[in-house]
Amino acid sequence: MQIDKLQIELRPRTNAQALDLGFSLLHSHASAAYMAFLVLWLPLLALCAALTVWMPDLGWAWVLLAWWFKPLLERAPLYVLSRQVFGTTVTWQEAVRAWPRQIGGGAFRLLTWGRPFSPGRGLSHPVWMLEGARGRVANLRRSTLGNNGTASAAAWFGIVCAHLEVVLQLGVLGFIGIFISDGKTTNPFVMYVNADGAVPQTLEVALMSLGAFGVATAIMAPVYTACCFTLYLNRRASMEAWDIEIKLRQMKPPAARTRAAPLLSALLALAGAGVLLSGASLPLPALAAPAAVSAPAAPAKCKPPEDGPRQPERGPLLAPEQAGVRKQIEQLYGTDELRGYDCIETWHLKEKSKPDEEKKKDKDRDFDFPSANMNFAADIFKVLVIAFAIGLVGWLLYRYRHHLPAFERGAKVRVATEIGGLNIRAESLPPDVTSEVRAFWARGEQRAALALLYRATLSRLVTEDALALRQGNTEGDCLRLARQAGERGQLTRGRLDVADSATTLWLNGAYAARWPNDDALLACCAAWDTQFGARREVTP
C-alpha cells in the first residue's frame, strides 16, 4: 500500500470515529460503489424472483438464498473504495470485471458454517481481498486486527445494520400497503397476514417481500462495507504507525538544509570570535574578579567597621604550639557568628572626582598601546558582525518572502483568455471587428464571421465590463453570468442584448447549422458598433 497517497487524514481515532469516517468515504465515491454492488445484486434478485414465481410456496427460501450470497457481493464496492482511498480512480465497470478474482479468500467460510456467525465479516474482507492472506496466516492476521475492541465494534455495527435493514423492509412493505390496500382499514400491513395472523404464501406477498429485502440490502450493504473498511484502515494505522511514517516521508531531505549550514556556521564562528575579542579587551583584574567572588571556599574579606568590636591585643609567641592555636582562634572569630559584623556587597555611584594620581594611572592605562588596539579592533568587529547579521536577516526575508503571508502580494485577478476553444484576448481581434465580420460573411465564411463576432463580444465584456469568466465556462455559462451582471447594474441593457444576440447566432450556426440571414447579421453588427465600437479605457 502506498500510504503516502491516502486521501483521508490519518490520526488516532476511536472505533466509533473510524466507523463514522466510512460514511464520508462512501459519500465521496457513492456512485461507483453503489453501481458496482447493484450490477451484481440485481441479477441475483432477478434469479430469486424467477425461482419465487416458479415455487411461490418457498418464497422465504429464495429470500434466504439472496441473503446467503450477499457477503461475496460486498467485495465489489470494497474494490472501488480500496483503490479510490489511495488516489487511484476506478470505475464500477472495472470493479465488476475484477470481482471474480476477488472472491477466493474466505469464500468457503462465508458460504458454509461461517455465514450465520459473520456480523463482523467486513473487517475480514480486506485481509482476504487486499492482503491476500489465506489459511493460518489469515486467521492470525484477523485475530491481531480484532484486538483492542475492533472486532467487537465491527460485529456490533453489523448487527445494527441488520436491524436497519429490517426497519427499511418494513417501511417499504408499509409504503406499498398504503397504496394497494382497499382503503377500509388504516393498517398498511393487513394485506400481509390472514385473519388468523399467519402470513399468506401467495406470489404477490413473496415478490413484495423479496423486493423490500432487495431495496434495504442495496442501501445498507455499501454502507456496511465502507464503514468496516475505514475501521480496518484505522486499526492498521494505529498498529503500524502510518501517521508517523507519512510525516517522515513528507519531511524535506537533509540536502535541502545543507545549503544554509555553511552560512550559519560562519555566522556562529564570527560571533564567537567577536566575543573572544571583546573579552580580550577587558583588563585582567576584571576577568579574574568573578572567579574570586564565586569561589565558595574563600572567606569573605572586608574591612571591619570603625565602630565595630575591638580586636584583642596579642603578645609575642612564647612557644611554637602557640602559633597554631592562635591561627585556629582567628579562624573561629572570622566566622559570621563570632565576627560581630557582616560583609555585604552593594552598588555605589562612581566618584566624580578622583585624586590626581589615580587619574594619571587611568590615563596611562587607557593609552596602553596593546590594550587600546584590542579595544578598537573589538569595536570595529562588533559593528561588522551586527551589520552582517542585519543584512543576513533582510536577505533571508526577501529570499523567502513567498512563504510569509505578510509579504505576499495580493493575487492578480485572472480573466479568461479562451472560451469554448475561441481566443478572446483583446490583441487577437482586428481593429475593426464588424468590418472583418462583414468581409467573412461576404466571402461565404459564415462560421468564421459568427465566431469573430461572438469572441469579440466576450472580449469586450471581460476587458471593459470586468465580467468574471472562467476558462471552462460554456456559452450558456457566459450568457448566464452576463445576465446576472446586468441585474446587478454592472452591465447595461444594450450590451446585454448584443451579447444575447451574438450568443444565439453563434449557437444556432455552430451547433445546429442554422445560419442567420443577411439582415439579422447586419442588424447585430450595427448594434455591436453602437455598444462596443469605440474602445473604452479601463481603469485598473
C-alpha positions in Angstrom: 0.0 0.0 0.0 1.2 3.5 -0.9 0.2 5.1 2.4 1.6 8.5 1.4 -1.2 8.7 -1.3 -4.0 8.2 1.2 -6.9 10.6 0.6 -8.0 10.7 4.2 -6.4 12.3 7.2 -4.6 9.8 9.4 -4.8 10.4 13.1 -5.6 8.4 16.2 -9.4 7.7 16.2 -11.7 5.7 18.3 -13.6 2.8 16.8 -16.8 4.9 16.6 -14.9 7.7 14.8 -13.4 5.3 12.4 -16.8 3.9 11.5 -18.2 7.4 11.1 -15.3 8.1 8.7 -16.7 5.4 6.4 -19.8 7.5 5.7 -17.6 10.3 4.4 -15.6 7.9 2.3 -18.7 6.4 0.8 -20.2 9.9 0.2 -17.2 10.8 -1.8 -17.3 7.8 -4.1 -21.0 6.7 -3.8 -21.7 6.5 -7.5 -19.1 3.9 -8.3 -19.5 1.9 -5.1 -23.3 1.6 -5.4 -23.2 0.8 -9.1 -20.6 -1.9 -8.5 -22.9 -3.5 -5.9 -26.1 -3.1 -7.8 -24.8 -4.6 -11.1 -24.2 -7.8 -9.1 -27.1 -7.6 -6.7 -29.9 -7.1 -9.2 -29.2 -10.2 -11.3 -29.2 -12.2 -8.1 -32.5 -10.7 -7.1 -33.9 -11.5 -10.6 -32.8 -15.1 -10.2 -34.5 -15.3 -6.8 -37.7 -13.6 -8.3 -37.8 -16.2 -11.1 -37.5 -19.0 -8.5 -40.2 -17.4 -6.5 -42.6 -17.3 -9.5 -41.7 -20.9 -10.1 -42.3 -22.0 -6.5 -44.1 -19.3 -4.5 -44.6 -21.6 -1.5 -40.8 -21.4 -0.9 -40.6 -17.6 -1.1 -38.8 -17.4 2.2 -36.1 -19.8 0.9 -35.4 -17.5 -2.1 -35.0 -14.5 0.2 -32.6 -16.6 2.3 -30.7 -17.5 -0.8 -30.1 -13.8 -1.7 -29.1 -13.1 1.9 -26.7 -16.1 1.9 -24.7 -14.9 -1.1 -24.6 -11.2 -0.1 -21.1 -11.3 1.6 -19.5 -12.2 -1.7 -21.1 -9.3 -3.5 -19.9 -6.8 -0.8 -16.4 -7.2 -2.3 -17.2 -5.2 -5.4 -17.8 -1.8 -3.6 -14.7 -2.7 -1.4 -12.6 -3.0 -4.5 -13.7 0.6 -5.6 -13.2 2.1 -2.1 -9.8 0.4 -1.5 -8.5 1.9 -4.8 -10.1 5.3 -4.5 -8.8 5.9 -1.0 -5.2 5.6 -2.3 -5.8 8.1 -5.1 -6.5 5.5 -7.9 -9.6 6.2 -9.9 -11.7 3.1 -10.5 -15.0 2.8 -12.4 -17.7 0.4 -11.5 -17.2 -1.5 -14.7 -13.6 -2.2 -13.7 -14.7 -3.3 -10.3 -17.3 -5.7 -11.8 -14.7 -7.2 -14.2 -12.2 -7.7 -11.3 -14.9 -9.1 -8.9 -14.5 -12.8 -9.9 -10.8 -12.7 -8.9 -11.7 -11.2 -5.5 -14.0 -13.9 -4.2 -11.4 -16.5 -3.4 -10.2 -15.8 0.1 -12.7 -16.8 2.8 -15.4 -17.7 0.3 -15.9 -21.2 1.5 -16.1 -20.0 5.1 -18.7 -17.4 4.3 -20.9 -19.7 2.3 -20.9 -22.6 4.8 -20.7 -22.7 8.5 -19.4 -19.1 9.0 -22.3 -17.4 7.2 -24.8 -17.2 10.2 -22.0 -16.1 12.5 -20.4 -13.3 10.4 -21.8 -9.9 11.5 -18.2 -8.6 11.7 -17.1 -10.0 8.3 -16.4 -6.5 7.0 -13.2 -6.4 9.0 -12.0 -9.7 7.4 -12.8 -8.8 3.8 -9.7 -6.6 3.5 -7.5 -9.3 4.9 -8.6 -11.9 2.4 -9.0 -9.5 -0.5 -6.4 -6.8 -0.2 -3.6 -8.5 1.8 -4.2 -11.9 0.1 -3.8 -13.8 3.3 -5.0 -17.4 3.4 -5.3 -20.2 6.0 -3.5 -19.9 9.2 -1.9 -16.6 8.2 -5.3 -15.1 7.6 -6.6 -16.3 11.0 -3.6 -14.8 12.8 -4.0 -11.6 10.9 -7.7 -11.4 11.6 -7.0 -12.1 15.3 -4.4 -9.3 15.5 -6.6 -6.7 13.8 -9.5 -7.7 16.0 -7.7 -6.7 19.2 -8.4 -3.5 21.1 -12.1 -3.9 20.7 -12.0 -3.6 16.9 -13.6 -7.0 16.2 -16.5 -6.3 18.6 -17.0 -2.9 17.1 -17.3 -4.4 13.6 -19.7 -7.2 14.9 -22.0 -4.7 16.7 -22.0 -2.5 13.7 -23.1 -5.4 11.5 -25.9 -6.2 14.0 -27.0 -2.5 13.8 -27.0 -2.6 10.0 -29.1 -5.8 10.1 -31.7 -4.1 12.3 -31.7 -1.1 10.0 -32.3 -3.4 7.0 -35.4 -4.9 8.8 -36.7 -1.4 9.5 -36.2 -0.4 5.8 -38.0 -3.6 4.7 -41.0 -2.8 7.0 -41.0 0.7 5.7 -41.1 -0.4 2.0 -43.8 -3.0 2.7 -45.9 -0.4 4.6 -45.4 2.1 1.8 -46.7 -0.5 -0.7 -49.5 -1.5 1.6 -50.8 2.1 1.8 -51.3 2.3 -1.9 -52.7 -1.1 -2.7 -55.0 -1.6 0.3 -58.8 -1.4 -0.1 -59.0 1.8 1.9 -61.3 0.3 4.6 -58.5 -0.1 7.1 -55.7 2.2 8.4 -53.3 -0.7 8.9 -50.9 -0.9 5.8 -49.8 -4.4 6.8 -53.2 -6.0 6.9 -52.8 -7.5 3.4 -49.7 -9.4 4.5 -51.5 -11.5 7.2 -54.5 -13.7 7.2 -57.4 -13.5 9.6 -55.7 -16.0 11.9 -52.5 -13.9 11.9 -50.5 -16.2 9.6 -48.6 -14.9 6.6 -50.2 -16.0 3.3 -47.9 -17.9 1.0 -49.1 -16.1 -2.2 -47.0 -15.0 -5.1 -47.7 -11.3 -4.6 -46.6 -11.3 -0.9 -43.5 -13.4 -1.7 -42.4 -11.0 -4.5 -43.1 -7.9 -2.4 -41.1 -9.4 0.5 -38.2 -10.2 -1.8 -38.3 -6.7 -3.3 -38.4 -5.0 0.1 -35.4 -7.1 1.1 -33.6 -6.2 -2.1 -34.1 -2.4 -1.6 -33.0 -2.5 2.0 -29.9 -4.5 1.2 -29.0 -2.3 -1.7 -29.0 0.7 0.6 -27.2 -0.7 3.6 -24.6 -3.1 2.1 -22.2 -0.4 0.7 -22.6 1.5 4.0 -21.6 -1.5 6.0 -18.6 -2.3 3.7 -17.3 1.3 3.7 -17.5 1.7 7.5 -15.8 -1.6 8.2 -13.1 -0.7 5.7 -12.3 2.6 7.4 -12.3 0.6 10.7 -9.7 -1.7 9.2 -7.6 1.3 8.0 -7.7 2.9 11.4 -6.6 -0.3 13.1 -3.7 -0.8 10.7 -2.7 2.9 11.0 -2.6 2.6 14.8 -0.7 -0.7 14.7 1.9 0.2 12.1 2.2 4.0 12.9 1.1 5.1 9.4 0.7 8.7 10.5 4.3 8.9 11.7 5.6 7.2 8.6 3.7 9.7 6.4 5.2 12.6 8.4 8.6 11.2 8.0 8.2 10.8 4.2 6.9 14.3 3.9 10.0 15.7 5.7 12.4 17.6 3.4 15.6 15.7 2.7 18.8 16.8 4.5 20.3 18.1 1.3 17.7 20.9 1.2 19.1 22.2 4.5 22.8 21.8 3.9 22.9 25.0 1.8 22.3 27.2 4.8 24.7 25.1 7.1 28.0 26.8 5.9 26.4 30.2 6.2 25.1 29.6 9.7 28.5 28.0 10.8 30.4 31.1 9.5 28.0 33.4 11.3 28.4 31.5 14.6 32.2 31.5 14.2 32.2 35.2 13.6 30.0 35.8 16.7 32.3 33.6 18.8 35.4 35.5 17.6 33.7 38.8 18.5 33.0 37.6 22.0 36.6 36.5 22.4 38.0 39.8 21.1 35.6 41.7 23.4 36.8 39.6 26.3 40.4 40.1 25.4 40.0 43.9 25.6 39.0 43.7 29.3 41.7 44.2 31.9 42.9 41.1 33.7 41.6 42.0 37.2 38.1 42.4 35.8 38.3 38.9 34.3 39.7 37.4 37.5 37.2 39.1 39.8 34.2 36.8 39.1 36.3 33.7 39.8 37.4 35.1 43.1 33.9 36.1 44.1 32.4 32.8 43.0 34.8 30.6 44.9 32.8 29.2 47.8 35.8 28.2 49.9 37.4 31.7 50.1 36.4 33.6 53.2 34.7 37.0 52.9 37.4 39.8 53.1 36.3 43.3 54.1 37.4 46.0 56.4 35.9 45.9 59.9 33.8 48.9 60.7 35.2 51.7 62.8 32.6 51.3 65.5 32.8 47.6 65.5 34.2 45.3 68.2 37.8 45.9 69.1 40.3 43.1 68.4 42.2 41.8 71.5 45.8 42.7 71.8 48.1 39.7 71.4 51.6 39.4 72.9 54.6 37.7 71.5 54.6 34.0 70.8 56.1 32.0 73.8 56.0 28.6 72.3 55.8 27.1 68.8 52.4 25.5 69.6 51.0 28.9 70.4 51.1 29.9 66.6 48.8 27.0 65.6 46.4 27.7 68.5 46.3 31.4 67.6 45.6 30.6 64.0 42.7 28.4 64.9 41.3 31.1 67.2 41.5 33.7 64.4 39.6 31.3 62.0 37.0 30.8 64.7 36.5 34.5 65.3 36.4 35.0 61.5 33.1 33.2 61.1 29.8 35.1 60.7 28.6 34.0 64.1 31.5 35.4 66.1 32.9 38.2 63.9 30.4 40.8 65.0 29.7 42.3 61.6 28.6 41.0 58.1 30.3 41.5 54.8 27.7 42.7 52.2 28.4 43.7 48.6 26.5 46.8 47.4 26.5 49.0 44.4 27.7 52.7 44.7 27.9 55.5 42.2 31.3 56.3 40.8 33.1 59.0 42.4 33.1 62.1 40.2 36.4 63.5 41.5 39.4 61.3 41.7 42.9 62.1 43.1 45.4 63.3 40.5 47.5 60.2 40.9 44.5 57.8 40.2 43.6 59.9 37.1 47.2 59.7 35.9 47.1 55.9 36.3 43.8 55.6 34.5 45.1 57.8 31.7 48.3 55.7 31.4 46.1 52.5 31.4 43.8 53.9 28.7 46.7 54.7 26.4 48.3 51.4 26.8 49.2 50.5 23.2 48.2 46.8 23.1 45.0 47.3 25.1 43.9 50.3 23.0 44.4 48.4 19.8 42.4 45.4 21.0 39.5 47.7 22.1 39.4 49.4 18.8 39.5 46.1 16.9 36.8 44.7 19.0 34.5 47.7 18.5 35.0 47.5 14.7 34.4 43.8 14.6 31.3 44.2 16.7 29.9 46.8 14.2 30.7 44.5 11.3 29.0 41.5 12.9 25.9 43.4 13.7 25.7 44.9 10.2 26.3 41.4 8.7 23.5 39.9 10.9 21.1 42.6 9.9 21.9 42.2 6.2 21.6 38.4 6.5 18.1 38.7 8.1 17.0 41.1 5.5 18.2 38.9 2.7 16.5 35.8 4.2 13.2 37.7 4.5 13.5 38.8 0.9 14.6 35.4 -0.4 11.7 33.5 1.3 9.1 36.3 1.1 6.8 34.0 -0.8 6.5 31.7 2.3 5.5 34.6 4.5 1.8 35.6 4.2 2.6 39.2 5.4 5.0 39.8 2.5 2.7 38.1 -0.1 1.2 40.5 -2.6 -2.4 40.2 -3.5 -3.0 37.7 -6.3 -4.0 39.4 -9.6 -7.4 38.6 -10.9 -7.0 36.3 -13.9 -9.6 36.7 -16.6 -10.4 34.0 -19.1 -8.5 34.0 -22.3 -10.3 31.2 -24.1 -14.0 30.2 -24.1 -15.1 27.1 -26.0 -11.9 26.9 -27.9 -12.2 30.6 -29.1 -9.4 33.1 -28.3 -10.9 36.1 -26.6 -7.7 38.1 -26.0 -8.0 41.7 -27.0 -4.8 41.6 -29.0 -6.2 38.7 -31.2 -9.1 40.9 -32.5 -8.8 43.0 -35.7 -9.0 46.8 -35.3 -12.5 47.0 -37.0 -14.4 43.9 -35.8 -17.6 44.4 -37.7 -15.9 45.2 -41.0 -14.0 42.0 -40.7 -17.2 40.1 -39.8 -19.0 41.5 -42.9 -15.9 40.5 -45.1 -16.0 37.0 -43.8 -19.8 36.8 -44.4 -19.4 38.2 -48.0 -16.8 35.5 -48.8 -19.2 32.8 -47.6 -17.1 32.0 -44.4 -20.2 32.1 -42.2 -18.7 30.2 -39.2 -15.6 32.4 -39.1 -17.8 35.5 -39.2 -20.0 34.4 -36.3 -17.0 33.2 -34.3 -15.3 36.5 -34.6 -18.4 38.4 -33.6 -19.0 36.1 -30.6 -15.4 36.2 -29.3 -15.2 39.9 -29.8 -18.3 40.4 -27.7 -16.9 38.2 -24.9 -13.5 40.0 -25.1 -15.2 43.4 -24.6 -17.3 42.2 -21.7 -14.2 40.8 -20.0 -11.8 43.7 -20.6 -14.3 46.6 -20.4 -17.0 45.5 -18.1 -14.9 43.2 -15.8 -17.2 40.2 -16.4 -15.8 37.3 -14.4 -15.5 34.4 -16.9 -13.5 31.3 -16.1 -11.6 29.2 -18.5 -14.0 26.3 -18.5 -17.2 28.3 -19.0 -19.6 27.3 -21.8 -21.6 29.6 -24.0 -24.6 29.2 -21.7 -22.5 29.9 -18.6 -21.2 33.1 -20.2 -24.7 34.3 -21.1 -25.9 33.5 -17.6 -23.1 35.4 -15.9 -23.8 38.4 -18.3 -27.5 38.4 -17.2 -26.5 38.3 -13.6 -24.2 41.2 -14.2 -27.0 43.1 -15.8 -29.2 42.5 -12.8 -26.5 44.0 -10.6 -26.2 47.0 -12.8 -22.7 46.1 -13.8 -23.7 45.7 -17.5 -26.0 48.0 -19.5 -29.1 46.7 -21.1 -27.8 47.5 -24.6 -24.7 45.5 -24.1 -26.6 42.6 -22.6 -28.9 42.5 -25.7 -26.0 42.4 -28.0 -24.3 39.6 -26.0 -27.6 37.7 -26.1 -28.0 38.1 -29.9 -24.3 37.2 -30.6 -24.6 34.1 -28.5 -27.8 33.0 -30.1 -26.4 33.5 -33.6 -23.2 31.6 -32.7 -25.1 28.6 -31.1 -27.6 28.2 -33.9 -24.9 28.4 -36.6 -22.1 26.5 -35.0 -24.0 23.6 -33.4 -27.3 23.4 -35.4 -26.1 24.7 -38.8 -28.9 27.2 -38.8 -27.2 30.3 -40.3 -28.9 33.7 -40.0 -29.9 35.7 -43.0 -28.0 38.8 -44.1 -30.4 41.2 -42.4 -30.1 39.6 -39.0 -26.3 39.6 -39.2 -26.1 43.2 -40.3 -28.5 44.3 -37.6 -26.4 42.5 -35.0 -23.2 44.2 -36.4 -24.9 47.6 -36.2 -25.9 47.1 -32.6 -22.4 45.8 -31.8 -20.9 49.0 -33.3 -23.2 51.1 -31.2 -22.3 49.3 -27.9 -18.7 48.1 -28.5 -17.5 50.0 -31.5 -15.4 52.6 -29.6 -12.9 51.1 -27.1 -13.2 52.3 -23.6 -10.3 53.0 -21.4 -10.4 50.6 -18.4 -9.2 52.0 -15.1 -7.4 49.4 -13.0 
